[in-house]
Amino acid sequence: MPKRSADSRLSRRRFLSLSSTAAAALGIAPLAGKPSESFAEDHPSPDDYYAKLGVAKIINAAGTYTYLTAACMPPQVQRAVAQAALHPVRLKDLQLAAGEYIAKKLRCEAAVVTSGASAALTLATAACVASANGASPQEIPENVDKMKNEVVVQKAHRYEYDHAMLLCGAVIKEVVTLEDYKRALSPKTVMTNFFNAAASGPDGAQIDRETWLRVAHDHGVPCHYDAAADMPPIENLWTYTGMGFDLVCFSGGKGIRGPQNAGLLLGKKHLIDLAVANNNPNSDAVGRGMKVAKEQIVGMVAAVDWLLEQSDEKNQAEYMRLTDIVVDAVKDVPTMKTRVFMPPIANHVPHLLLSYNPSVVGLTPQQVQEKLRAQTPSIELNPATGTSSRNGIPSDENTIVISTWMLQPGEAEIVGRSLRTTLMNTHA
Ligand SMILES: *Cc1c(COP(=O)(O)O)cnc(C)c1O
């Protein structure tokens, strides 16, 4: 696995296993009494562009956040990416074949690899605009204001990805009640969007997904379902299309652990065909700037193959084992209370909540977060740390939040030790 400490250990082990002549032949400088611990840091491989660029590698105790580059690809996906880089192909051939392969594996009519869930939402919107109006890719977004152009969304499902739909010139119509919804579905409606993770919760939406889908279909309107961060469980990759949602998007670089700039749009064949028509490499199409390189298309397919060999039970047990390592390290910090929370929908993995009294310990969770970020190796805690404003995770100003599923071997121990040292060394 490509990770900071594994990298260092690996290169160290590889180095130590070479005779000095072999090392000399390979142009590796001798250790010359230097502590081996710092070797990989001081002499990064010439291909290590993070080191060359001076960009800190982090330990991700936060989760699959885009701003933290989300997941790392499993070795078999990395190998597929490297293989794909060796030869050019015809991009459309690859896009088509990848889509057909994924559709078969994920039990839907059709699929397309997109440059992420956000791009999938844009292509879904373009497909629905095209379907409702017979519009050509060239007309989107320029002429969309003169067409059927409305997307119906529950008020509680408005989110930071609305932009992906607006890009097509669509107009969003907000609804709250079922009555609103029925009224809003008009001859101008081209699609609906349902944000899965906002489906439940205290200020959640009034209309559940079965009702949402049935009413839209009664009006002949296609439904897009945003399930970007909604794997695990693995079966979600076919649950929502199986329910009848016309289009479903997933992020490729989050739980699926494909390339970060890849994603999936799954769904009905006639709509996926229209999404493809609005996608690159076609010019003069809204998806022209959302290109996925051959390496990442192959990586996305390989990630799907990898995922289908996984077991949710085994993965969750491993995330819990890592969570327990952190709990063990911090459990005797004064006033510490630990608990594990599993979000029911989206990022459905253990989140460790470490609650304590900052005036006893001497540091607030946000101060701890800053300290761990500033140290080497730099550790990123979950952004819900020290705040109650991240919906979905029941945190507060006295709580540190950790998610272990993106940790690589050996890192849970480092996170536990760093937390313990930071929290124990503070009170005077
Ligand atoms: C992450 C996310 C996206 C965007 O996914 P990308 O693959 O980064 O484009 C869209 N919707 C939701 C709900 C997400 O969590």
The ligand as a Tripos MOL2 file, in Angstrom:
@<TRIPOS>MOLECULE
LIG
   15    15     1     0     0
SMALL
NO_CHARGES

@<TRIPOS>ATOM
      1 C1        -18.4230   13.5960   -2.8200 C.3       1 LIG1
      2 C2        -19.8140   13.8550   -3.2640 C.ar      1 LIG1
      3 C3        -20.0810   14.2880   -4.5610 C.ar      1 LIG1
      4 C4        -18.9900   14.5830   -5.5490 C.3       1 LIG1
      5 O1        -18.2070   13.4700   -5.8250 O.3       1 LIG1
      6 P1        -16.9270   13.6150   -6.7770 P.3       1 LIG1
      7 O2        -16.6430   12.2130   -7.1590 O.co2     1 LIG1
      8 O3        -15.8520   14.2390   -5.9410 O.co2     1 LIG1
      9 O4        -17.3160   14.4820   -7.9050 O.co2     1 LIG1
     10 C5        -21.3960   14.4820   -4.9310 C.ar      1 LIG1
     11 N1        -22.3970   14.2650   -4.0790 N.ar      1 LIG1
     12 C6        -22.1860   13.8580   -2.8100 C.ar      1 LIG1
     13 C7        -23.3520   13.6380   -1.9080 C.3       1 LIG1
     14 C8        -20.8850   13.6280   -2.3610 C.ar      1 LIG1
     15 O5        -20.6710   13.2140   -1.1120 O.3       1 LIG1
@<TRIPOS>BOND
     1     1     2 1
     2     2     3 ar
     3     2    14 ar
     4     3     4 1
     5     3    10 ar
     6     4     5 1
     7     5     6 1
     8     6     7 2
     9     6     8 1
    10     6     9 1
    11    10    11 ar
    12    11    12 ar
    13    12    13 1
    14    12    14 ar
    15    14    15 1
@<TRIPOS>SUBSTRUCTURE
     1 LIG1         1 GROUP 0 **** ****
